[in-house]
Amino acid sequence: MDIGKKLYEYLSAAKITQTDLSIRSGISTSKICMVLRGKRKLSLEEYEIICYCLSLPPGTFLEARQPKFLIEA
């Protein structure tokens, strides 16, 4: 599951709107909307800002991934 989908689910459960997150983070509503739809990726800085604004640790929406060369072997 990607970060945008996890973030969308979190915001829905917490009843936080995209506009609220935009105001808190300083990231435009259009960028947030695109991230939540999976049409845009967050930069590391944007991700850190969002986690800070939501009072969440940075690992909240992340999953470790195995390198491709290990998968193909």
C-alpha positions as a Markdown table, in Angstrom:
| # | Residue | x | y | z |
|---|---|---|---|---|
| 1 | Met | 0.0 | 0.0 | 0.0 |
| 2 | Asp | 1.4 | 3.4 | -0.9 |
| 3 | Ile | 1.8 | 6.4 | 1.4 |
| 4 | Gly | -1.0 | 8.4 | -0.3 |
| 5 | Lys | -3.5 | 5.7 | 0.4 |
| 6 | Lys | -2.4 | 5.2 | 4.0 |
| 7 | Leu | -2.5 | 9.0 | 4.5 |
| 8 | Tyr | -6.0 | 9.2 | 2.9 |
| 9 | Glu | -7.2 | 6.5 | 5.3 |
| 10 | Tyr | -5.7 | 8.2 | 8.3 |
| 11 | Leu | -7.2 | 11.6 | 7.4 |
| 12 | Ser | -10.6 | 10.0 | 6.9 |
| 13 | Ala | -10.5 | 8.2 | 10.2 |
| 14 | Ala | -9.3 | 11.3 | 12.0 |
| 15 | Lys | -11.9 | 13.5 | 10.2 |
| 16 | Ile | -9.1 | 15.8 | 8.9 |
| 17 | Thr | -9.9 | 17.5 | 5.6 |
| 18 | Gln | -7.4 | 18.1 | 2.8 |
| 19 | Thr | -7.9 | 21.8 | 3.4 |
| 20 | Asp | -7.1 | 21.4 | 7.1 |
| 21 | Leu | -3.9 | 19.5 | 6.3 |
| 22 | Ser | -3.0 | 22.1 | 3.7 |
| 23 | Ile | -3.4 | 24.9 | 6.2 |
| 24 | Arg | -1.4 | 23.1 | 8.9 |
| 25 | Ser | 1.4 | 22.0 | 6.6 |
| 26 | Gly | 1.7 | 24.9 | 4.1 |
| 27 | Ile | 1.4 | 22.3 | 1.3 |
| 28 | Ser | -1.1 | 23.3 | -1.3 |
| 29 | Thr | -4.5 | 21.5 | -1.3 |
| 30 | Ser | -3.9 | 20.5 | -5.0 |
| 31 | Lys | -0.6 | 18.8 | -4.1 |
| 32 | Ile | -2.2 | 17.0 | -1.2 |
| 33 | Cys | -5.2 | 15.9 | -3.4 |
| 34 | Met | -2.8 | 14.5 | -6.0 |
| 35 | Val | -0.8 | 12.6 | -3.4 |
| 36 | Leu | -4.0 | 11.1 | -1.9 |
| 37 | Arg | -5.1 | 10.0 | -5.4 |
| 38 | Gly | -1.7 | 8.4 | -6.1 |
| 39 | Lys | -1.0 | 10.9 | -8.9 |
| 40 | Arg | 2.0 | 12.5 | -7.2 |
| 41 | Lys | 4.7 | 11.4 | -4.8 |
| 42 | Leu | 5.6 | 13.4 | -1.7 |
| 43 | Ser | 9.2 | 14.7 | -1.3 |
| 44 | Leu | 10.9 | 13.6 | 1.9 |
| 45 | Glu | 10.6 | 17.2 | 3.2 |
| 46 | Glu | 6.8 | 17.3 | 2.5 |
| 47 | Tyr | 6.4 | 13.9 | 4.2 |
| 48 | Glu | 8.3 | 15.0 | 7.3 |
| 49 | Ile | 6.2 | 18.2 | 7.5 |
| 50 | Ile | 2.9 | 16.3 | 7.2 |
| 51 | Cys | 4.0 | 13.8 | 9.9 |
| 52 | Tyr | 5.0 | 16.7 | 12.2 |
| 53 | Cys | 1.7 | 18.5 | 11.6 |
| 54 | Leu | -0.3 | 15.4 | 12.4 |
| 55 | Ser | 1.9 | 14.7 | 15.5 |
| 56 | Leu | 2.9 | 11.3 | 14.1 |
| 57 | Pro | 6.3 | 9.7 | 14.0 |
| 58 | Pro | 7.9 | 9.6 | 10.5 |
| 59 | Gly | 7.6 | 5.8 | 10.3 |
| 60 | Thr | 3.8 | 5.8 | 10.5 |
| 61 | Phe | 3.1 | 5.5 | 6.8 |
| 62 | Leu | 6.3 | 3.7 | 5.7 |
| 63 | Glu | 7.1 | 0.1 | 5.0 |
| 64 | Ala | 10.5 | -1.4 | 4.4 |
| 65 | Arg | 11.0 | -2.8 | 0.9 |
| 66 | Gln | 13.3 | -5.5 | -0.3 |
| 67 | Pro | 15.8 | -4.4 | -3.0 |
| 68 | Lys | 14.8 | -5.7 | -6.4 |
| 69 | Phe | 18.0 | -7.6 | -6.9 |
| 70 | Leu | 17.1 | -9.8 | -4.0 |
| 71 | Ile | 13.6 | -10.4 | -5.3 |
| 72 | Glu | 14.8 | -11.4 | -8.7 |
| 73 | Ala | 17.4 | -13.9 | -7.4 |
